[in-house]
Structures are given as structure tokens and as C-alpha cells.
Amino acid sequence: MGRATLLRHASLLSCNEISFEDKLAQLRKELVERYLNKYGFPSINEPREVAEGSRVRMEPLCAIHLAAMKGDPGLLKLLLVEGADPDETFQGYNALDIAEAENQNGSHHDVIEVLKDALRVRTLRL
């Protein structure tokens, strides 16, 4: 989802209640919550449960990994802003590794760049 869509949705909220920035933050949180609920993630950095017959197990896949697989840079940015950990691993691979593996003829180029930037910023903060 791009900035224009966020702005369009934010304009639908009442201007008298909260600031524009607060409205955008609220909308980001709502969009992330919808994504987490849709795909069964309990929270942004927790793996989801997967039913296997009568058993339920934790799948070590987190929301950021699924977004990297799907190749959606807008969603990935939302997840990162809301606190998704780009260093979180799934079967030994972080989201960047997953995006690079899924990349076919540049299909995940933007996702790869978003993740490289996120990891670079994270490294600078450490």
C-alpha cells in the first residue's frame, strides 16, 4: 500500500479529533492488525500457529517473512514501521534472504531494497 492510499484513508478520519500524523499512525496500526489477523499471526514478531490434524504447532514463520515472500514493499514498510524485526529468522534465513531467494527477474527488487535499508539503519543504531 502506497503513501497516496494511506493519505486517502487518513483524510476519511475526522480532522477535529487527532493530528494528521496520529491519524496516519492509527491507520498503519489498523492495516498491520488486519494483515496479522488475516494470516493468523498473534503479533508482529510472533510466529503463527499451524494446525496439523488434531495437533497445533508453532510455525517459525513471522509476518515479515511472509511479506518478503509475497514481494510487497508497501506492506513490508508498514510492518517495519510498526516494529517488525528484520533480523528475525525462519529456518535460518532472515526476510532479506527470503526475498532474494524469491526474486525472479527483479520481482522482489523493491522489497530487497527496503530490507537492506532497514538492516543498514538497524546496524547504525547498534
N, C-alpha and C positions, 0 to 999 in steps of 0.2 A: 504494500500500500504506500503510495507516494505522499509527499508533503501536501500536494493540492487536495487529495482526498481527506487528509487529516484536517486541513483548513476548512473544507466544505462541511465536514461533520461538526467541527468546533463552532462554526457560525450558527448551527442549529440550536446550540445551547443558549440559554438566557444570558444576555450581556450584563445584566444587573447583579447576578449572583456572585461570580468569581472572575478573576482576571483571565485574559486570553491564554496566558501561559499555563495557568491552572486548569483551564478547560482542555488544552491540548494534553496535559499530563493525565487528566482524568480519562480522556478518550483513549490514550495509549494504553493505560491500565485495563480499560474495558476490552480493547481489541486483543490484548495479550491474554486476558482471562478467557475470552471466547475461544481462542486458539488452544489454550491449555485444556479447557473443558471438552472441546471437540475431539481432541486426540488422547484424552484420558490421563493427562499429566496432573499430579496433585499440586505441584507448584513449579516455579520456573526452573529450578535446578534439581528437582527430584525426578528419578526415573518413574515410568508408569508401570502399573501392574498389568500383567497379561494373563488371561485365563487359558489354561490348557486342560480341557476336560473338566474334572472336578477340582483341579488344583489351580491356585493362583500364585504366580511368581512375579518378582520384580524384574523388569526388562531394563538393562543398564542404559537404555536409550533415553536421553533427555530432550527437551523441547528444541534446544539449539541444534542438536544433531539432525532431527527430523527436518527442521527449516533448511539446514545446509544440504540435506539430500534433495529436498524439493526445489532448491535453487531460487528461493525467493529473498532477494536482498532487502526489500522493504520490511518484511516480517522479521528478518534477522536483525535489522537495525532496531526495531521495536523491542525485540527480546533483549538485546544488549543494553539498551537504554533502561529497561526495567530490571536489569541485574543478572541476566544470563551470563554464565561463566564460560568464556571461550576456551578455557583450558580443560574443561570437563571432558573426560574421555569415555568412549564407547568401544569396547573390545580393543582397547589400546590406542584408539585414534581420536583426536580432537575434531571439532567441527571443520576446521580448515582442511585437515587430512581427508575428511569425508567429502567435502566439496570438491577437492582436487581429484579424488577418485571418481566422482560422479560427472566431472566436467567432460563433455563431448563437444568438440569443435567450438569451445568458448561458451557453452550453455550455462556455465556456473561462474563465468568471469567476474561479474559484479559481486556475487556472494564471496568469492575468494578475496577480492579487494577489501570488502567490508571486514572480513575476518582478519586479514593481515593488518589492517588499520587498528582493529580492536586489540589484537595481540601486541602490536607495537606500543600503543598507548598504555596498555597494562604493564608492559615491561618498563616503560619510562617511569611509571608510578612506583614500581618496586624499587 
